[in-house]
Amino acid sequence: MLLASILLFVLFLSIGSAEAEDGIYDDVEVTKWFASSVETLGLTSITEGTECAGNAFCPFELLTRHALSVWLGRALIGGEPTPSGSVRFADVPSGHPWAAHIDRIVELGFLQECSDDPMMFCPDHPIKRSDIAEIMVEAFGLPEAPEAGIGDIADTANPDAINALVGAGISIGCYQEPLLFCPNDYVTRAQMAGMLARAIHLVPRAGGPSPYLAIDPDLHTGQLENGLTYYVRSNDNPGQSVSIRLVVRAGSVNEPEPHQGIAHFLEHVLFEGTEDYPTGLLLSDTIRDLGAELGPDLNAWVNYNQTVYTLTIAADQPEKVSTALHVLSQMAHAAQIHPRVVVHERGVVIDELRLATRTWTGHISSEFDRIYTEGTPYEGYDPIGTESAIESLTSEELRDFYETWYVPSNMAIVVVGDMPADEMLGMVEQHFGPIPAGERPQFSLPDITPHYRPSYHVVTHEEQGYDYISLDFQLPSRVYGQVDNQRRALTAQLIRLMVANILDDAYYRGELLQVDRPTFQAFSHAQGLNYLGTNWQGDNLSAATTAYMSVLKTIEKHGFSESHLNRAVEALKTSLESRLESAATRNNGPYAQEYGRHFLSGGDLGTAQDRYDQALALLETITPGELTARYRWIMKTSGPVVIAVGSSPDSLPTTDELAEAVAAAKPSAEPPHEEAPIEELMSAPDPVEPTAEGTLDLLEGSYEWEFDNGAKVTFVPSDIAQGTVNMSARSLGGWSQLPVGSAALANTAVEAVLRSGFGDNSKAQINRFLSDNTASLGAFIREREEGFSGSSSPEDLETLFQLVHLLVTAPRVDEAAFGQARNEAVIRTSLSEVNPAWQAYLAYLDARYGLESHRPVVTWEQLASMTAEGLEDLYRSRLGDVDDMALVVVGDVDLAEVERLARHYIGTLPSGESDTFTDLHRPFPTGVTRREVPVAEDASAVLEISHEAAVPTTPANRVNADVLEVILNDQLFNQIREKLGASYVAGINIYSGFAPAQTIFSDVTVTAEVGQLEEVHYRTLALLANIANSGPGAEELRRAVAIVRANYDRITNGTYLGVMGQRLYLEEENLLTPERSLEELERVTPASVRSLAEALYSNGNWIEIIRTPTGSYTTPEG
């Protein structure tokens, strides 16, 4: 339902049922039954301009057709329609004050002419209550309802509509005892106000439950005396950690003018000093002392509606939590915002802007933002701003925004972690309670008008390597935190699932003309801007558009069946059950994110069990008829936003051609075909006995079985993530065993098989079988190994094992899957020719290994000769049998169940010839090897520097590498980003490789304005040389060790999978278990870190990949 923007939610929270001591209308007593509805509609501006003379509402006067047009259109669509200038009705001239509203409601089909000769609307005529029932049922997609026992509707033409209106709690009838509707009476203004306010949830519906959802008793939430909202929760997963967020209800839409970027610039400046931490260096050092990392996008973000600051810290000492809260309280009210800092930080913000908007993806994203926000309050308020605005922003402007919006009543503090809640709440009160209350800012979003007429656009960029169509339908703003809106959310999910399933079936029957599998996803672009949408590619985008829209129109014509609903409900129940099962081990981060979202726009704060129970209860009451009516309502009131995207307009449909393609869509005469379900993926093979089995000392409780075919299955019990089992299977060989030049083909072969059916079952049948199953499995063929990776719930683990078995024994490549995989290969090859990021990646691979063996994209010659049979053969050559497969299962499941499944599905796999990987690595090049990649003149430069050290990947060296990475990231952040003020990105990644030779890798990435690239380059090299020569200082080592320790404490199922996976390459004494990680961390010294840095950075050999607008660059001397 398209409500009039999130403003409705803000008003609902602030005015409740609008029962004030003094009403806004002189003739509406607050004690009257209709007062809350009339007052609330007035406050939302829905009835604005249609009141009586003076300050009166005239509640007992009859509602006119023109007033209904205004009220209903504003409630459904929002905003004020644009006058067409033409005359539709003889009695509604173009100068009529409500002509545009009347035209809009007629276009929507909810009101029609009263006479056709001449064409008349009768704007001042009243409307019967029976007619209102029919209009409201259609407008709001109300479901059928059983007879309500209304005593006076038997002889009416539309008793079903009246029962639906009463059954939905929108009408309370005209009398209660006996229950009557008075269908032939004309509706009064007060009666219509009551029905409309209940329909759009401004007041509770009649006879329903409490509109508010219960709050989890483990959550402590409320307000301090100064108005600051708090959310505090004790949670021990992961242990020894606390997540803290400062949420400010202010983003770019709160700026005085469009295009300024004030909120985002201010977020940067707040890290540059406060009263108690007067310099950015002191502030950043304090944060690092807490075990938290700093870097781009790690600690803060800004969008249209909010600014969020976040810290995740070690909770081993309570004073760390207290310090973190003090830091955030300082940022909340005691920022310095010095002019010198503003000037210095400007270069960093401009570099971020260039990275965000002057790349291929940035340009396309900016254009989508422009289209989505056009005509809304967000238009022109892109959070990043413009370069000219950033260049001219002053400290005074930032200070004004800060003092206006950073006040307690507009902020929330969220604390979730491994400490008693009362202790954390006491710290919140200590650090945030003394902040002066200030003046509460006044702001509400104006109505957001949905796109109820279709719109068509073409967006291009020369680096966009492929063409596609984007199709989106705007949806209503949700009013969060109410039971009735939980129903709306569930109906939206069910509609999305059913449409996606119908599209999927149509695709595999060949009814869609796109090459990629269809999707139908829900997403939110900004608060109040919600969409259902999809993308597709194809040889003929116009024809593919018509085909896709025809399926949507077929659904609209024939509706959803009971089978469609049952399939979607089962999938949704599976998801709900999985969430409930994993709730006991939910991490701090998701809780903190949920509470921050609640502060901004409301939401459900109940327990996982409450949410599950509420959802199941609601699902029992939802019918295909209700969902069909809802879907038809969406299609009628939300015109599609269609965007053609590509590298050039020459290869894309024009806007007129897009409009013609949509108009050409016609529904099928037959309802959507449903693929017949299958009962099982496969029958279990007869089990085989393991040739050896036993416990492992490596990880507690681990056990292993060996089979005659060469496969090993290892089980590690873990309740880290309750209700979740993770799996990884790996074998040595990979594409190094294929003909040289097959690396990219191997990836394409895997994509083709994963998108195909198995054995006798089609992909559509398999998708339907898996739709209510948690099992998910992927496959890979990498340079030196191949295998599978997946997860499931404990209940669906057998399905996961079956998928492994079928991907080994019954792979195939279907025609549609071949088209998808080939299309993805074409996209990657095209991007490698036009996109600088891809070109930089190829340049590195060429410099390090040579593209003959390591080309990551297929050649055009390979594409020309590619066949489905060839891809299937390639896949089978690496994944069609087993010789040394090491399959690891980690999770919340019984050992006996893993053994049973291993004996049925892994021990029975066909065995193959034993092989291993081939060493395709040439020696690291000597000296400085440089490759240059040109970029656009107004883009930022990007510097990438790669080093390698041929050192043993012992636990000691790997832990020292982790510490060195933290130290160098801090130095790059402070020396390059903060001191120079020219780089948004300045970071390093140090990691280990186990084969073909044990190696430590180091990759530095720094961005910069072109004029400062030489200085950035010089300082980066000097920084690396210095750490190799002198090692780290004692204090920075202490900070780095604290951060690494906090990271090591965050153990996941993936941690155990990684340890067991290393057994393919390393002896047991060199496996880095969680316990060994912490033991080795205690042994790290400045000397051990310097030794590793020396091995990496003192040999004079490195690779530089430089993306610069000039196209040529000289390495700085010295």
N, C-alpha and C positions, 0 to 999 in steps of 0.2 A: 504494500500500500504506500503510495507516494504522499507522505506527510509533508507539511510545509517546513522542512528542515529541522535540524537539531534544536532550533529555537524552542520547539514544542517541549523538548525534554528539559531545557533550562527553566522554562516557565513552570513546568509541572513540579520540579523540585522546589522552586522558589515560592509558588503560590498554592501548591497542593490543590485543594478543592475550591480555592478562591474565596474562602469564607473570611472576609475581612470585616472589621467593625463598620467601615463606611464603604459602600459599593461605588463603582465607577458610573453607575446610571442612577438618576434621581428616582426613577419609577420602578426600580428593582430592589425590593426589600431582601436583605440578606437571609431572612428566615424562609423565603419561598423555596419550593422544591427545585425550581429551575435556576436559582440565583447563581450557583457555582458554575453551571454550564454557560449562562449568558455572560457572566463576568470573565470567565476564562477565554471564551471566543473573542470578547472585546479586547482583552490584553494581548491576544495573539494577532490582532489586526484582521482576523478573518471577516468580521462584520463591519470593518471600518468603512464609513461613507454611506452605509445603508441604514443608519440609525434614524430616529425621528428628529423632529426639530428640537433644538435646545439639547440638553444633556439627558435625553430620554431614549429608551429602547423600544417602547411600545410592545411589551411581551404578548399582549392578548390580541393584537391585530393579526389579520391573516397574512401569511407569507406570500409574497408575489413571485411570479416566475423569474423576474429579473433579479430579485434578491437571492433566490435559490441558486441562480447561475453564478452569482458572485461568491456566495458562501461555499458552495460545493467545489467550484473551480479552485479557489484559494486553498481549501482543505486538501484536495487531491493533488494539485499541481504546485501550488504556491506562486507567489509573485503576481505581477500584473501583466496580462497579455498585451502584446503589441497590436494596436489597431490595424486592420487590414486595409482600410481606406475604401473598401467596396461595400455595397449595400446588399445584404442577403435577404432581409425582410422589409416589407413595405412599411411596417410600423416601428422599425428600429433604424432610423436614419443614421448616417455615419457620424453625426454629431451627438448621438444619444450617449449619455454618460457611461452606460454599461454595455455599449455595443460590442466591444472587444471581448468582454466576459461572456456575453451571450454567444458570440461566434465560437469561442473556445469550447463551451460546454456542449454546443451542437456538434462541433467537429468530433468531440469525444464520444458522441452518441448517447448521452444521458438525458438530453431533452431534445424534442423535435418541434417542428412547426405546429401551430394550432389550426392553420388553414393553408391550403396550397393554391388558392385562386381568389385573390392574389396570395403570394407567400407571406404569411403573417406569423408572428411569434407570440403575440398577446402578452407583452412583458408585465402588464399590471394585473393579470388575472391570478386568482389563487390556485392552489393545488390540493387535490383530495389526498387524504391520508393513505388510501389504498394505492394511489399512484406514487406517493412518496416511498412506500414500501418497495415497489418494483424498482424505482430509481436507486435506492440505497443498496439493495441486494446486488444489482449489477455494478454499481460504482465501487463497492468495497469487496466484491467477490465473496459474498457471504455464502456459507455452505447450506445445503438442505438441512432442515430440522424436523423432528417429529411434531405432530400436532400438539399445540400448547394448551388446548382446551379453551380456545377463545370462542365466546358464545355468539358472535355476530358476523362471522366471515364465511359461513357455509355457502351463501349465495353470491359471493364476490367472484370476480374473474381471476383473481390472483391470490388464493388462500395460501399457497406454498410460499410466496414472497413474504406475506405477513407473518407466517409461522417462523420463517428464517430470521426476520427482523427481531421478533420477540425472543426467539431461541438464542440469538447471539447476544441478548442483553442490551440491545441498542434502543429498543422501544419498550416502555413499561405499560403500554396500552392506555386507554382513556379512562377505564375504571378497573379496580382491582377485585372487588367482590360484588357481582361476578366479574370474571376477567373479560373485558370487552375491548375492541380496537376502534370502534366508530369509523369504519372504512370510508363512509360517504361524507363524513365531516371534512371541512377544509382545515389544513394544518395551520396552527398559529406560529408566530415567530418564536415564542418560548418553547413550544413542542419541538420545532425543528432544531433550535439551539441545543436542546437536551439530546436529541438523537445524534446530531453531528459531533458534539463534544464527546459522547460515549464512543462513537464510531472511530474517532482518531485518538482515543485513549487520553484525552485531557482530563476526564473524570472517570471513575470506575464504572464498568458496565453493570447493569442491573443483575442481581442474583448471582454474581460471580464471587470467587474467593477474594481474599485480600490481594490487592494488586501488587503488593511488594513481596519480594523473595526474602527468605530467612537469611541471616548472616551467620557464618561459621563461628561457633563459640570460641575457637582457638585464635581468632583474629581480634586484636585489640584496636579499635578504630574510634575516632572521635575528633574533637577540636580542642586545642589549647585556648586559654583565655584570650589570647591575641588573635584568634581566628584561624590559626594554622591547623590544617588537617593532618592527622597521623594514622598510619597503618603499621602495626607492629605484630610480628608473629615469630614464635620460637619454632625452629625447624632444624633437625640434625642431619639433613641430607643436602649437600655433603657436609660431613662434620668439620669442625674447626674453621668455619667460614661464615661470613656475614655479607649479605648484599644490601646496599643502601642506595636509595634514589631520592633526589630532590626533584620534584615535579612542579614546574611553573606553568600555570594555565595562560600562557602567552607565547605566541609564535608570530610568524610573519604577518598574519591577517590582522594582528593588533597594531601594526605600524601605522604612523600617521598618513603615509602616502604609499602607493604601489612602488615596486622596483627598488626599495631602499636596502633591504637585507640587514636591518638594524638588529633584530633578534639573534640572527646567526653571528654577526660580528661581535655582539655583546657576549655571547657564549664563549668565544675565543678569549676575549679580554678578561673575563672573570678568572681565568687560570693564570693571569699575569700579576696578581697581587691583591691583598686585602689589608685591612688595618693590622691584624695580628701576624700576617704573612706578607710583608711588604714587597717581596719580589717574586717573580714567577719561579725562579730557581729554588727559593726557600719553600714555596708552596709545592712544587713538584717533588722536591726531596722529601718533604713531610709525607706526601702521598705514597711515595715509594717505600718509605720506612714502614708503612703499614702492610706491606706485602702486595700492594696493588701496582698494576702496570699502567703506563701512560702511552698514548699514541693516537693517531688519527682514527676517529670514530669509535674509540674504546670507551671514553669517559663522558661523552656528552653528545646530544644531537638536538636538532631543531627541525620542526615541521611547521605547517600552517598554524596549528592550534596550540602547540606546547613546546617547552624547552625542558630537557631532562638531563640531569647530571647524575652519574652513577659511579659507585665505587664498590668493588668486591675485595674484601680484605680478610686476612687471617684473624681468627677469633681466639688464638691461643692466649691472648692477654686482654682483659676487659678494657684496659686503658687505650688499646688500639681503636676499639669501637668508639670510645669517647672522643678520641682525637679526630677520627673520620667525621663524626657528627659536628665537631667544632669547625672543621674545615668547611663543610657544606653550609653550616650556619653563617660563617663568615662570607662565603660566596653569595648567600641569600640576602645579606643586608649590609655588608661592610666592604664592598668592592671599592678599589681606589679609582679605577678608570682614568688613569693619568693620560694627558695628551701625548706624552712621549711614547707611552705604550701603544696607543691607538695608531700612531704613525708607524711604529715598528711592526705591529701585527698585520698591517694592511697588506704587505706582500704575501704573507701566508694565506690570507683569505682570498686574494686575487688568484694565487696559484690553485687553490681549491676550486674556485669558480671556473677557471680554464679547464681543469680536469673534468669538472662536472658538466660543462656546457659546450666545450669546443672539441670534443671528440665525436666520433660517429654515434656512439650510444647516447652521449650527452645531448647532442642535437635532436635526435629522435625523441628522447625522453622529454626535452623541453617543448617540442611541438605537441606531443600528447598532452602535456600539462596545460598548454595554451588552449587546446581544444576542449579538454575536460572542464576547465575552469571558466571558459568564456560565458559571460552573462551571469556568473555567480559572484558571491562576495570575495572569492579567492582570485579572481582575475587580476593578473599583474603582480600578485603577492608571492611569487616564487621565493622560498626562504633564502636562496643564495644571493638574491639581488642582482644588480648589474655592475659591471666594472666601473662605469662612470659614477654610480652612486657610492660604491665602496671607496673610490678615490676621494670623494668629497665629504664622507661622513666625519663628524667631529665628536670629540669626547662629550661635548654638551648634549648632543642628540642621543648618544648612548646613555648618558646619565639620566636624561629625562625619561627615556623608556624604562630604565632600571628602576627609578624611584616610583614610576607610575604602576608598573606591573609586578615587581618583585616585593610584594607585601604579603604578610602572613595569610590574609583571607584569600589570596590567590595562589597559594602554594600548599604542597603536601610533602611530608617526609615519610618514606617507606623504609622499614628496617625489618629484614627477615634473616634469621641465622641461628647459629648454634650457641645461644645464650638464653637464660630465662627471660621471658617477655617483660616481666616487671622491671628487671634491670635495664633492658633496652629502652623501655618507656621512660624510666627515670632519667636516662641520659638525654632522651629527646626533650623532655621538659627542661632539663638543665641548660641545654645549648640553644634551644629554639624558643623557650618560654619568654626570655627577656627581650626578644626582638620587638620593637614598638609595633603596635597594630597598624598604624598608618591608615590611609583612606582606601576603602574597598573600591577597586576600579569598576566602572560600569561599562559592560560590553555584552552585546548579544548579536549573534549572526542574523542578518536579515534572511527573509525567505529565500530558499534556493529553488529555482524553477527547473524542474526536470526537462530533459529534451523529449517532449511529447511529439514533436515533429522530427522526422528523420533528418540527419545531417551527414554530408559527404565531404571527404577531405583527401588530399594527396600530400604525402610527406616524403621528401627525398634527401639523401646525402650520398656523396660520391663514394664513401667508404662502406655504405650499406651493401653487403655482398649478396643479398638475396631479396626477392620480392615476396610480400605477403599482404593479407588483408586482416585488419582488426575490426571486430564487430562487438559492440557493447550496448547493453540496455541499462539505463539508469534505474536504480531501485530506491525505495523509500528510506528515510533516515530511521534507524531503530530508536525506540524509546527504551533504553536499557533498564534492567532491574525490576521488571514487572512480569508477573506470571503470564498475562495475555501476550506480552511481547516475546516470551519464551516460545509460545505457540507460533507466533509469526516467524521467529527464527527457525523453528523446526520445519514449518511449511516451506520456507525458502530453501532449506537444505534438501528437503525431499524433492522439491521441484527441480533443483539443480541436478540431483542424482538421477531422477527419472529422465530428464531431457538428455543428460549425458549418456545414459544407457541406450536410449532410442537412437541417438546419433551414432553411437558405437555400432549398434546392429546395422544401421543403414550403411555405414562405411564399409563394413565387411561384406555386405551384399552388393556393393558396387554402386549404390545410389548416390553417394557423394563423389564429387569430382576433384577433391583435394588430394594431395599426395600424402599428407601427414594425418595421423589419427586425430579425429575431432576431440575437442575439449569443450567444457562449458563450466567456467569457474566464477566464483564470487570474489570480489575484491573491493577494497575501499581506497579511494584516491585521497580523500580528506574527510574530516568529520562532516557527515551529511552528504557526501558524494560517494554513493555505493553503486556498484555495477555487477551485472552478470555479463561475462564476455568470453571471447575466444579469438584465436588467430588461426589462419590457415594459409597454406601454400599450394600452388598448382600451376600447371602449364597455361591454363586459361582461367584467370582469376575472376573474371565476370561470370563465366559459366559456373565456377565453383561457388560463387556467392549466391547465385540463383538456386543451386541445388541445396545448399545449406539452409537458406531461408525457406525453401519449399518444405523441408522436414519440419521446421519450426511451425509453419502454417498448418501442416498436417496434424501436428499435435494440437494446435489451437482448434482445429475443426472437430477432431474426433475425441479429444480429451484423453485423460489417463484411465487405464483399466485397473481393476483390483490386482492383477498380476504385476503391473508396473509398480504399484504402491508397495506390494509385499516385498518385491525385490529391493526397493530402496529402503524400506523399513528395516529389513534384515541387515543391510549394509550399515545403516545408521546405528542399529543396536550393537553390532559388533564393535564399532568405533567407541560407543559409549561404555561398553563393558571393558574394553581395553584401557580406557582412561580411568575408569573406576579401579581396576586392578592395579594400575601403576601409581595411583594417587598416594599410597603410603610412602613411596620413595620419590616423591616430587621434589625437585631441587629448589633452592632459594630463588634462582633467577626467574623461573616462570611465575612464582608467587609474586615477586616484586613487579614484574611486568603487568600482571593482572590487576594489582592494586593501583599502579600508576594509571592504567587505562580506566579504572573505575573512577578515579578522581576527575579525569578529563570528561568522560562521557557516560558514566554509570556502568553498570554491569552486575552480574550475578556474583555475590560474595558468599554463597552457601557452601556447605561441605560437598565433597565429591558424591557422597551417598545421596544427599538432598537433590543434587542436580540430576543424578541418574534416575532417582525415583520420580521426580517431577517430569522428566523427559518421557519415561516409559508411560506414565499416566496420560500425558498429552498425546502420545503416539496412538494410544488405544482409541482416541476420539476423532482422529483425523481421517477423512474419507476421500476417495478419489474425486468425488464431486466438488468438495471444498477446494482441492488442489487444482482441479481443472478450472474452476471459476477464478481462482487466484492467478493462474497462469494467463488466462484470457484477459484478465484485467491488466496484467503487466504488459502484455503485447498491445493492448489498446491504448494505454496511457503513456507508454514509453517508446518513442520512436528510436530506431537503431542509430547509433553513432558509427559510421562506417569510414575506415581510414585505410587507404592504400599506401603501402610503405615500400620503398625501393631505392635503387641508386640513381634512377633517372625517370622523369615523367614519361619518356618514350616507351618504357617497358610496362607501364601501369595503366589501368583504366582511368579515364577522366572522371570527374565528379558526376558529370551527366551519365556516363556509362555505368557508374556505380548505382546511380538512382534507377536507371533502366533495369539493371540486373536485379535489384531488390523488388521493383514493381513487377518483374516477370515471374516472380516466385508464385507458385500455385499449390494449393494443398492436394494431396492424393485423394482419390475417391475411396480408397481403402484405409482403414486405421493402421497405425504403425505396426509392422510385423515384429513379433517377438521371437528371438532365437530360443529353440528348445533347450531346456537346462540339461546338464549331465549330472549324474548322481555321484560320481567319483572321478578323480583324475586317472587312477590306475588301480589295479588289484595288487596287493602286496606280494612280491616274489617270495618263494620259500626261503626261510632264513638260512644263513650259513654260520658255522661256528668260527669264532676268531682263532687264529693260529697262536696268538699270544695275547695276554692282557695283564694288567696290574696297575697298582697305584704309582703316582709320580710324586717325588718329593718337592718338585719345583714350586707348585702352588697348592695351598691347603685344599684337601679334598679332591684333587685332580686324579683322573683315572683314564687309562688308554687301552684301546683294543686294536690289534693288528690283524689284517685279513690276508688271505692267500693271494688276492689280486694286487697286493702292494699298498693298499689304502690303509691309513691309520685314522682312527677317530678318537679324539681327546675330549674329555668333558671336564669343565671347571665349574663347580656349583657357585652361584652368586645370587644374592638377593639385593644387590645394589640397585637394580631397577626391577621392582616386583612386577610380575606379569609380563616380563620380556625375556626372550631368549635370542641371543645373537649367534650367528654362524659364519665361519670363514673356511674356505677350502682352497688350498694352493698346491700346485705341482710345479716342478722345475722344467724349464724349456722355453716357453713363451714364443714370441715371434722371432727370437734369435735363431730358432730352428727352421724357420721358413725361408724361402728364397729371398735374397737381399732385395730390399725395396717393398716388402710386404707389410711393414708396420701398420700403415694406415688401412690397408685392406683387412687386416686382422680385426681392427676396431669395427669396420663396417660389417664384417661377417657376424660379429657378436650382436650388433644392433639388429641385423636382419633376422637372426634366429630368435632373439628375445621378443620380437614383434610378430612372430609366427605361431601357429598352433603346434601341438605335439601329436605324433602318431595319427590317430583317426579323428581327433578333436580339433575343431576350428579355433582360431584365436578368439572369436566372439563367444564360443562356448566356455573356453577357459576363463575369459574375463568375467563372464557371468558367474562361474563357479567360485572365483576368487573374490567376487564383490563383497561377500559377507564373511571373508576370511582374512585374518591378519597376516598371513604368510606373504612375504615379498622377497624375491631373489633376483640378483643381478649376476652377470658373468663378465669375465675380462680375459683378454690375452695381452699381457704386458711384455716388456722386452725379455725378461728372464723367467717369467712364470705365468701360468694361467690358472683360472679357478673361478670360484663363486663366492658371493657374499650376500647375506640376507638376515632376516629376523622374523619373528612371529611371537604370538603368545604361546604359553605352554600347551594350551589346548589345541593349537593349530600346528604344532611342531611336526606332526606326521606329514602334513601338506608340504612343509618346507623341505623335508627329506625327499618326498615324492618329486618335487620340482627339480632337485639336484639329479635324481635318478633319470627323469625324463630328458633333461637337458644334455645328459651324457648319452642315453640310449636311443632317444627318438627325436633328435632335432630335425628341423626342416626349415626351408625358406619359402614362404608363400609369396604370391605375386604382389599383393598389397604391401607386405613387409619389405620386399625387395625394393619397391618404389620408394618407401619411406627411407630406408637405409641409404639408397643411392642419392636421394635428394639431400640428406644430411651431409653426405660426402661432397656433393657439389657445392653446398653452402660453405663448407670448410675450405675447399680449394679456392672458391671465389674470394673469400675473405683473406686468404693468404696473399692474394695479388693486389688487394686494395687497402687493407687495414693495417695501420702502422703497428699496432700491438701484435698482430699475427706475424707481421714481417719481422719484428724484433725477435720473436720467439724462434722463427726459422733461422734468423741470422745467428742466434746463439747456438742452435743445434748444428748448423753448418760449421761454425768456428770450432766447436768442441768435438763433434763426432763425425761430421760429414753427412750431407743429406742423402747420399746413396743408401745408407743403412737406416738413418733416423728421420727420414722425411715424415712429418706427422699428418700430411694430407695426401690423398691419392692424386696422381697425375691425371691430366686430361686423357692421356692414352689409356690409362688403367680404367677410367670411367667409360671410355668408348667400348672397351672389351669386357666390361663387368657383366656377369650373369648370375642368376640365382643359384644355379648349380655350382658355379665356381665358388661362391661364398659359402655354400653349405659344405663343400668339400674342404675348404680351408678351415672352417670351424671344426669339423670332425677330426681333422688331422691333429689338432691340439686338445680338443675337449671331448672327443668321441670315445675315449677309453681312459683308464687310469694305470699308472705304474707306481708313482710315489706320492699320491694324493695325501695331504695332511689336512684332515677336516677337524675343526675345533668348534665345540659347542660350549657357550658360556651363558649361564642364566639360571632362572628360577624354575627348575624342573628336576624331576627325580632321576637318579642315575640309572635305575632299571629301565625307565622309558627310553633314555638315550641309547642304552645297549640294545633294546628291542628294535629300535628304528635303524640302528647301525647294521645289525645283522640282516634285516630285510632289504634295506635300500642301498647301502654302501658296499657291504661285503659281496653283493651280487652284481656289482658293476663289472663290465668287461675289462679284462686286463690288456695292457698294451706293452710294446717294447720299452724297456727302460732307456731314458735319455736324460740329458741335463741341458743347461744353457750353453750357448756359444759366446765367447768373449768378442764383442763387436766394438769395443772401445779402443780408439787409438790414444796414444799418450797425450796428456794435457799439453797444449802448445806452449812453447817457451817464449819468454818476453811478454810484451803487451800486444794482444790481438784485439783489433778494434773493428767494429762494424757500425756503419752509420745508416740510419733510417730517416728519411725526410718526413716531416709532418707539416700541417698547415701553419701559415705565418703567424697566426694569432694564438697558437696552441702553446702549452707549457712544454719545456724540454724534459726528457726523462733519461736519467743516467742509471745503467745497470752494470754492476761490477761483480764478476764471479771468480772465486778462488777455489782451489782444492788442495787437500793435504792427504797424502797416502800414508795414513797412520792407522794402527789397529783400532777397530771400533769396540774397545773394551768398555766395561761399565764406567771406569774412571774417565776415559776420554769422552764418552757420550755425556756424562754428567757435567764435565768441564765445558763441553760444547754448549749445553743448555745455559750454564752460568755466563759464558762468554757472550752468548746471544743477548741476554738481558742487559749486560753491561754495555755492549755496543749499541743496542737500541736506545738506551738512556743517553749515551754520548751523542749519537746522531740526533736525537730529539733536542738535546740541550745545545749542542754546538752548531748544528746545521739549521734546524727549524727555528729554535728560539733565538739564538744569537744573531744569525744572519737575517732571519725574518723573511726568507724568500721561498721556503719549501713547505708544502703541505704534507707531502709524504717523504719521510726520511727514516728508513728502517732496514733491518737485516734479518735473514733467515739462515740459521746454521743447523745442519742436519746430517745424519749418518747414512752411508750406503754400505751394504754388506757384500755386494758382488757387482761385477766380476772381481774387483779388488776392494778390500776394506778402505773406505775413504770418508773424510769429513768434508762436506761442501759448505760454502759460504756465498750467499747471494745478497748484494746490497742494492736497494732501489731508492733513488732520490729524484724528486721532481723540483723544477726551478724555473723562474722566469729566465728567458734566454740570455738577457744581459748579465745575469749573475751565475750562469752555468759554470764559467771558468773558476770562479771563486768557490762555488759549491764542490766542484770536482776536486780542486786542490785540497780543500779542507777534509773532504772525505778520505782521500788517499793518505793525508797526513795523520788523520785519526787512526786509521788501520795500522800505519807504520808505528805510531806511538804505542799502541797497545801491545804490538809485537816486541818492541824494544824495552818498554818499561813495565808492562803489565798493569793491572788495575790497582787503584788505591785501596787501602783497607776499608774505608767507609763505603765506597761504591761496591766492593765485593760483599760486604755485609748486607747491603740492601738487595743485591742480586740474589744472594743465597736465600734470603727471606722470601723473595718472590718465587724462586724455583721451588722452594719447599712447599709453599702454598699450592703451586701447580701440581706437585707430586702427591699432595694430600687429596686431590680431587680424582679419585680412582673411579673408573667406569668399566663396564663390560669390555669396552674397546681396549682398555689397558691390558686386560688378560689375553684378549685375542692377539694383541701385538706381541706380547711375550712369547706365546706359543707359536706364532707365525715365524718368529726369528729362528726357530729350531731348524728350519730348512737350511740356514746358512751358518749358524754359530754353535759352538759347543756350549754345553749347559753352564759352565762357569762364566761364560760371557753374556748370558742372557740378563737383560736389565729388568728384574722384577721390581715391584714397588718397594720391597724391603731393601734390596741392594741399592736402589736409587737414593734412598735416604741415608744409607750407610756411606755411600760414596760422597754424598753431598757434605757430610761432616769432615771429609778429608780434603776438600777443595781449599787451595791456598792461592795467594797471588802468584806464586811461582808456577803452580800447575796450570793456571789459566794463561799466564804469559807463555809457557812452553807450547801450548796448543796454538795460541795466536801466532807465535813465531813460525810454527810449521805451516800455517795458512798464508801468512802475509809477508814473509821475509825472503821468499825465493825469487821474487821479481817476475813471477808469471801470473798473469790474470787476463781475463776476457772482458772487454768493455763493449756494451751495446748502447749507442747513444741515439736517442730520437730528438732531433732538433730541427726547427724550421729552416735553418740555414742550409742544411744538407751537408755541411762540412764542418769539421771541428778539430782542433789540435789539443792534445793532452797538455795540461799545464806542466811547466818544468819545475823541478825542485821537490 
